[in-house]
Structures are given as C-alpha cells and as structure tokens.
Amino acid sequence: MSTPLPRRENARHPVHQPPGSRPTAHPAPPAAASPGPLAGLRVLDLATLFAGPLAATLLGDFGAEVIKVEHPRRPDPSRGHGPAKDGVGLWWKLLGRNKQTVTLDLATPGGRDVLLRLAATADVVVENFRPGTLEKWGLGPEELAAAQPGLVLARVTGFGQFGPYARRPGFGTLAEAMSGFAALTGEPDGPPTLPPFGLADSVAALTTAYAVLAALRGRESTGRGQVVDLAIIEPMLTVLGPQPLWYDQLGHVQARTGNRSANSAPRNTYRTADGAWLAVSASTRSVAERVLRLVGHPEFAAEEWFETGSGRARHADELDAAVGGWIARHGTDEVVAAFERAEAAVAPVCDIRGVMANEQYRALGSITEVPDGELGTVRMQNVLFRLSATPGAIRWAGRPHGADTDAVLTGLLGLPAARVAALRAEGAV
C-alpha cells in the first residue's frame, strides 16, 4: 500500500487576513455551506475562456479550494463576455463561483516566485496557455513538480501539446468544426451549423475535471503527480459516437439530417395547435409503436421496416406526417398529457424563459439563488449532480478581480505586507 504524499502543514489552513495587513475592498468569501467530497484539494486556476476555468469551477462546486489567478492588468476575458449589469459581467458570476481571485503577472520574477509558492501548497494547476508559454516563464512541468511532486498539471489547449497544429491559437469553435459536429448539424440542403454557445469548451471542461480526478487517483498509487494533456478537439469525437468505426468498417459518412435521426424515427420537433414546439423521440420500437398508436396510425407497427430504428428512419416522411399532423390539431397541454398516459417520450422546446419556469427543473433545484456582494441575489445553474452523503454547494458567485490577492499572499503564503507592497510596485500583482 502506498503512503500518502506528505503535505505542507499550512496547505489546508483557511485563507485569512492577519492583523495589520493591507485591507481589501471586498469582504472575504463566506464559509463553505458544505465541505463536499473534494474538500482538502487546492486548485490553481490559471486558465481563461472557457474550458479550463469551467473545469476548475466543477471541482470547486464539490469542495475543492480554487484560487483563480488573473493578470493584474488584463482580467479573465469572461468578465467582459456577454451581457453585464451595472458594469458587472454576468458570465463571470457563473464561471468564477467558489473561487478566490488573485492577481499575478507570471512573466515577472515576482509573479513566478509567488506562483511557485502557491504551487507548493496545491494539488492541481489548470492552464490553457499556448504550448511552451509556461516553460518560457520558468513555470513548466519540471519546475512545478520540483515545487510540489504530487502536483497534477492540467493543460487544456485547442490542439494539444504536440503535433502540426499545436502552436496554433485554438478555440471551441474550431473543435466543433474539426470534430465533425458542424458537418452533421443543420438542414440537409443548408450549410454546416455551429452552436451559438460554448459546446466544445463545456464538453472539454467536463472531460478535464474527470481527467484531473483520474490523475489524483493515480497519485494515490504512485505518490506523484502527472501532466494531463487535453486537446479540446478530442472530447467532441467521443460525444459524436461511433463515426470513426462506421467509416473504418463501412466507409459510411453520416450526412446532415436536420432534427431527424438517421438511426430512428419518429424523432423531430412538432408544432402544437397553440403555437408551442414539442420534441418527440422514439428511439425504441416499443415507444415508436405507442406514439403511432396514440396518433391514430397503429398500422405502421405491422410493417416489416418498423422493426428497426434505421428502417423507421427511412420512412421518416410518413411517420412525421402522422405524428406532426396529430400534434398540430391539439393544444400543448393536451398533447403532453396524452403522451404521458401513453408512456411516450415528449418534452417542450424551451428557451431560457421556459427553463426558468419549468416544473421539473424547479423540483430538481436545477436553478438556484446565490447571494452576491455586487448584485444582491443572482440565479444560476446549480451544481451538476446530487450526492446523497457529500453534496456539492455554491458558496459564492464570481468575485471581483483580485479581491483576495492580499488575503492569499499574506494569509496562505505568510508573505509580509512589505513584500506584497514591493510585488505590487513591481507590477507582479
């Protein structure tokens, strides 16, 4: 059995501001509502826009202590993305939740020194600079491992750390294009379609959080950390299913089919008599049969082609006409109630207004209220899943730029106030 890696004694002390230190303009974040299963882990989030920071958020939601490191003069761009209220970026409130915010210029000697001191107390560093950038600053894997041999360094880039594209700038949009997602999305006679939100970044964030936990589990056996090399273009390949296998074995290239599926039918969106849109999916034969019986066409179930999903997909025009025609003659509530009685799958097509009002989301607590020092109370997505014994929690929303710099440097690292002032004069913080 391996022995746990020895840790510095102050690595788990709560951040505080000692008497006589430079006061901060922002109150300290509140104490955790629940420790969560990842309590005791410390994560340094050096990343920006969006996969890396979201991965750190997911870890923080379940108890990890996350310290967000931003440039002193160039805050994380997510603070300025999308709508703002009273000059406060709302996206950041979500992405920055459960994080302490510290400013460091890693390209300066003082910033490098502070980062290495922080790394010595940490379990995980998440970064998404172009390959070679950390190495240029003297903060590469070797230097970080020397500071903390058990450190997991998660490197999240568009194309990975090596290969002909590695040094290119990369964003989630390029992953959505390169992975095959855009080629599959849209109407058959229309152009490839990109999602109007950070799909590839979000999938990469989920994957990064999983990879970090896998690496930490590995540390329990080896006593040492390791590097996670995650290319945003790769997780989307897994999400898109067996397409490489289809192409390898059959030369099959899936085409755009709009809302329809090439593998089952009926599967589409249909408009009700009162103008709402509903989504129907009948991926199994039994559900498809119940749907067709409900809409008055049980005869389809006797057809030989009805037995398989691909067979039904080849007759999607007929099935859509039957299902869509029936739904168009009935109101939304009537359709949903009839589908529920028939044990057939249906759901409303919601915009965000529908999401916020939806009774199932309300029952699950999927949208929750979070107190915030700048905006009062804000509503945002809750933690991703429910754990019965060690649940996650949102302890605070995204904090102002650099709000916790002095508290972390003096309280966690024990730097004298004079040293912090010198770092500030140098432009390192």
C-alpha positions, -999 to +999 in steps of 0.1 A: +000+000+000+014+034-009+019+062+016+001+095+011+023+122-002+035+145+027+019+180+025+030+213+039+012+220+072-003+253+060-017+237+028-052+233+043-054+263+065-083+286+057-073+319+040-075+348+064-062+383+066-039+388+096-040+420+117-021+449+102-022+436+066-034+459+038-072+458+040-091+445+010-120+465-005-141+433-007-153+412+022-139+377+024-159+349+008-183+332+031-175+299+048-185+268+029-221+256+032-209+220+028-174+206+026-181+184-004-162+153-014-133+173-028-127+193+003-090+193+011-079+197-025-064+230-036-067+240-073-048+269-090-068+281-120-045+300-144-068+295-174-091+317-194-120+313-218-137+287-211-128+250-209-100+253-183-118+277-159-151+257-161-132+226-152-119+244-121-154+256-113-167+220-115-140+209-090-148+239-067-185+231-067-177+198-049-155+213-023-121+219-038-105+252-028-100+271-060-076+301-064-082+319-096-050+336-109-055+365-133-032+391-148-032+423-128-040+445-158-058+420-181-086+402-162-100+370-175-119+379-207-150+361-194-156+391-171-164+411-203-182+384-223-219+387-229-244+410-210-234+429-179-254+446-152-241+479-137-208+472-153-205+437-137-201+408-162-227+382-156-209+352-172-181+357-147-206+353-118-212+317-130-176+308-142-159+324-111-182+309-085-164+292-055-131+308-065-108+332-046-094+357-071-057+367-071-037+388-095-002+377-106+019+386-137+035+353-143+060+368-167+077+388-139+102+373-114+080+382-085+049+367-101+068+335-109+081+332-074+046+336-059+031+311-083+057+285-073+050+292-037+013+286-043+020+255-064+039+241-034+007+241-014-016+229-043-028+196-057-038+208-092-029+236-116-052+242-146-037+262-175-046+269-211-017+290-225-002+281-259+023+252-256+056+265-244+043+296-226+047+282-191+081+269-200+091+303-213+082+318-178+102+291-160+069+275-148+069+243-169+061+208-156+096+203-142+097+235-122+061+229-109+069+193-100+101+204-081+079+227-061+053+200-054+060+164-066+023+155-062+010+182-084-014+174-113-009+199-141-039+200-164-030+216-198-061+224-218-054+237-254-072+237-287-049+211-303-028+195-276+008+199-266+024+184-298+016+179-335+015+202-365-014+223-351-001+225-315+011+261-316-019+275-334-045+295-315-075+273-308-110+278-296-140+256-291-155+267-324-126+251-342-132+219-323-169+219-333-158+223-369-129+198-369-146+170-349-174+166-374-201+182-353-207+212-376-208+189-406-236+169-390-256+199-378-282+218-398-306+210-426-296+186-454-296+214-480-281+240-457-246+249-446-228+233-417-240+249-384-220+259-354-237+261-319-244+296-305-228+287-272-195+270-260-204+234-266-169+221-272-154+241-244-181+227-220-175+191-231-138+197-227-143+211-192-163+181-181-135+159-195-108+179-178-124+176-144-127+138-150-091+136-161-079+156-130-097+132-107-083+102-126-048+117-122-053+123-085-065+087-081-033+077-098-013+098-073-026+076-045-007+047-060+024+064-072+028+093-047+035+116-076+015+139-098+015+140-136+006+161-166-029+160-182-027+169-219-062+177-231-069+189-266-104+205-270-107+188-304-107+153-289-136+150-264-161+160-292-150+129-311-163+108-283-195+127-280-202+121-317-203+084-312-191+055-335-185+076-366-148+066-369-158+030-366-186+033-392-161+050-416-134+024-409-156-006-414-181+006-440-168+038-455-200+054-441-201+092-438-231+105-418-250+133-435-269+163-421-305+154-413-318+185-395-338+175-365-342+139-377-321+110-368-305+086-392-310+058-366-346+061-355-380+077-362-402+095-353-377+120-339-383+157-346-399+189-333-435+194-339-458+225-335-489+223-315-523+240-322-515+268-298-481+275-314-457+258-290-430+234-301-425+199-287-397+174-292-406+138-297-381+109-296-389+072-302-356+055-302-370+021-293-396+001-312-419-001-282-420+037-278-424+042-315-454+018-315-470+036-286-466+070-303-481+058-336-510+041-318-516+074-299-518+095-331-542+070-347-518+051-370-513+017-354-510+001-389-474+013-392-463-011-365-472-041-387-448-031-414-415-050-417-395-018-418-409-007-385-389-033-366-356-014-367-346+021-360-329+025-393-360+011-411-382+037-394-357+064-402-360+055-439-398+062-436-395+094-416-416+114-440-446+091-434-441+090-396-435+127-393-467+134-413-487+111-389-472+125-357-469+161-368-504+161-382-519+149-349-499+172-327-509+202-349-546+196-342-542+196-304-531+221-277-498+217-259-512+206-225-534+180-243-505+166-263-482+163-232-509+147-211-517+122-239-481+113-244-477+109-206-507+085-205-492+066-234-458+064-218-443+080-249-413+105-248-421+142-253-407+174-239-412+211-246-387+231-266-377+257-240-360+290-244-345+303-211-379+316-200-393+281-203-363+267-184-367+291-155-404+283-152-402+245-158-417+224-130-392+196-134-362+219-132-378+235-101-383+202-085-347+193-090-334+227-079-315+230-112-316+268-109-306+281-076-302+315-058-268+327-048-261+357-026-237+382-042-219+412-028-222+432-061-256+423-074-275+411-044-290+377-052-284+360-085-299+329-100-277+304-119-273+267-127-269+246-096-241+220-092-242+193-118-255+164-098-268+154-064-247+133-040-266+117-011-239+119+015-214+146+004-232+171-018-216+199-036-226+236-030-222+270-045-206+290-017-204+323-035-206+338-070-177+351-090-157+377-071-142+410-082-108+410-100-081+405-075-104+406-045-084+380-025-048+388-035-037+403-002-055+377+019-040+348-001-004+362-002-003+372+035-026+346+050-019+315+030+017+321+020+027+342+050+043+370+030+049+402+050+029+432+040+061+450+028+068+421+004+033+423-010+037+461-014+070+455-033+054+430-056+026+455-063+052+481-071+070+457-095+037+451-113+038+414-103+004+415-085 
